[in-house]
Amino acid sequence: MKKNKKDLLAFYRYDRHHPFAAMYPLLARQIVDDFDITGGRCLDIGTGGAPLLIELGKITDLELSGMDINPDALALAAENARFHGLPGDRLTFLQGDVHAMPLPDDYARLVVSRGSIPFWDDHAAAFREIFRVLQPGGLTFVGGGFSRYQSLEEANRMRPHWARKDNPEKRARWLHREFLEEALLQVPEADWRIIEDGYGTWVVMSKPASSARADGDRKGAFHAVP
């Protein structure tokens, strides 16, 4: 059943009552531990109420940009950031669509997105745009799920009922590795890998610092992403 606007806006309010309040600090810590990116600009696509961006801001010196297609969500994201004590000069919120982002090339060192991928219309176009705004040497952590710093039992309790591979709904198609691979192969310049760890499904993608690579190496396979 779809949430009405009132319920949806309530979901965007990030406080101790949020259903994933225990998870977001752990996911932020996992991202920092895995990729060791603590400075530069971080872009959160489909930021909603900005919970992941806020938690990354608490433990890094990243400049923080949150993008969402919903202006009501962005208004709440700014409120959430103030509530959590993040200074306004570290934050930028903008309305935009992942398929055509209103951002320059090489914009962000770290691009994250948790939970927006089920709602993309064209995954190949979205990954091309993400690659465009990613800085050379930068990394993405894009997908959906929970943190491996939780117990698997807790993660499974949090997991929505529709997020399963046997769900025929359009929003579940990205859970299939083959679907993601087909989309990612449309970004031949990128290095990428797909993580399926029981907690979630994530795409880690990088833009090589140098574009001088052998033709036989441009297959979208995992080469240099940690």
N, C-alpha and C positions, 0 to 999 in steps of 0.2 A: 504494500500500500504506500502511495506517495505521501510524503510529509506535506502538510499545508504550510503556508508562508510563516505563520506564527511558530509552528513547531520547528521549521527549518532555521529561523533566526535564533530560536532558543538553543539549537544545536551548535550554532556558531559562537555562542557565548562561552568563553574558555575560562572556567574557574574550577574549584575543587569538585563541583557537581557534574562536570562534563564526563560522559561515559568513558572517555579515553584519557582522563586526567592522569592516571597512573602510568600510562604508556608513553606519552609524548616525551617526557624528560629522558626516558630510557632510549627511545629511538634517536633522539638528538645526540646523546652520549655515544651511541653505537656508530653513528655517522662520523662523528669527530674521531673516535678511536680508529675506525677503519680507514679513513681517508686523510686524516691529519691536516685538514684545511680549516684554519682558524682566523684567517685574514682575507681581505678582498671582498668582493660582492657575492652575496648569496641571493638567488632568485627562487622563490617558492611559487610554483605554478598551481593555480586552483587553490589558493591559500585558505579560502574560507575565512574562519575566524583567526587565522594565523597561529595556531598552537605550535606547529613544528618550528616555524620561523621564530617565535618568541622563545622557545626552549633553546634553539641554537644561539640566539642572541645572548642568553644568560651565561653561556659557557665559552663564548668565543668573542673575538673582536670584529666579526664580520659586519660589513654594511649590509643591511637587510632590505630586500625588495619583495613585496608580496603582490601577486597579480591574480585577479579573479574576474570572471565575466559578470558577477553579480554585485552591483554597487551597494546593496544593503549589507552583504557580507563584509565588504571592505570597510564600511562605517563601523561595524562591530569589531573588525580586526584592529582598527585604530584604538577603539575603546579598550580592547583586551590588552594591547601593548602598553597603554598607559596604566592599566590596572596592575600589570606585572612589573611596572617600574622601569621599562625600557625608555631611554631618552629619545625624543622625537627626531633628533638630528641623525639618528642611525637608521631611520625607517622611511621607506617610500612605499606607498600603496597606489596601484594603478589598475584601472579597468582594462581588460584585454582578453583576447581569445588565443589559446595555444596554437591554433592553426595559422594565425597571422599576428604575431606579437608586435605591439607598438614600441619596439626596442631596437637599438642599433646592434650590428654584428659585434661578436666578441664582448658581450656585455657582462657576463657573470663568470666567476671562477668556479662556483658551485651552484648547480641547479638541482633543486629537490622538488618532489611532488608526491604527496601521499593521498591517494583516494580520488584524484581527478581523472585518472586514466580510464575508468569504466564509462565515462561520459564523453570521451572524445569521439568525434564523427569519423575522422580520417587519421589513423594512427601513423601512417607513413608521413603524411604532411606534418603532423605534430612533431615527430622525431626529427624531421628535416629542420623545422623551426628551432627546436631545442638545440640542435647541433649548430645552427647559425648563431645563436646568441651566446653559446658557450665559448669561453676564452680558450685559446690554445693552451694545452696542459691542464685544462679544467676537467671536472668530473660531474656526472649526474648520478642522482639516486632517485629514481622515478618508478612508481608502481603503487602497490597497495599491500597492506598487511600490518604486522606488528613487529615488536622488537625481540630479537633473540635473547636480550637481557631479561625478558620475562620468562616465567615458566610457560611451557607449551599449553598446559592446562588453562592458565589464565588467558592466553592468547585465543584459544579456541572458544572460551566463554564470551570473549569480546567480538568474535568474528560474526558478521551478519550472515543470516541464513542463505542469502542468494549467492554468496561468494564461494561457489564450488564449480568445478569443471563440468559437471553433468547438467548444469543449469543452461537451458537453451536460449535464455534471454540475451539480447545484444550486449548488455552491460557486463556479461560474464565472458565474452569471447576472448578478451585479452589474457585470461588465465591460462590459455593454451600456448605453450612454448612455440608451436608452429606458427601461430598467428603473429606473435611478437617478432619471430625471426623474419617472417615475410615482410613485415613493416620495416624492420631495421635494415634489411638488405637494400632498401631504397635510399639508404644513406651510406653510399659506398666509401666515403672518406673517413667514416667513423670507426673507432675501435669500440667494441661493446661486448658485454656478456650479460646473461640472464641468470639471476639468482632465484632458486626455488628451494627454500630451506625449511619448509613446514610452517614458518611464521608468516611468510608472504611471498610475493612475486615482485621482483625489482629488476630494473634495467640500469646497469652501470655503463655509462658511455663516456668516452673521452675524445677530445679533438687533439690530434697530434701537434706537438709544438712546431714540427716541420712537415710540410705537405709533400716533401720529396720521398716518396715510397715506391717500391717496385710495383709494377702493375699486378703481378701475381699475388701481392700482399693486400690487395684492396677487395676483400671478400666479405667485409662485415664481421669477420670472426674475431674472437678475443685474442688480442695481441699484447697490449701493454697495460690494460686496466687492472689495478690491484684487486 
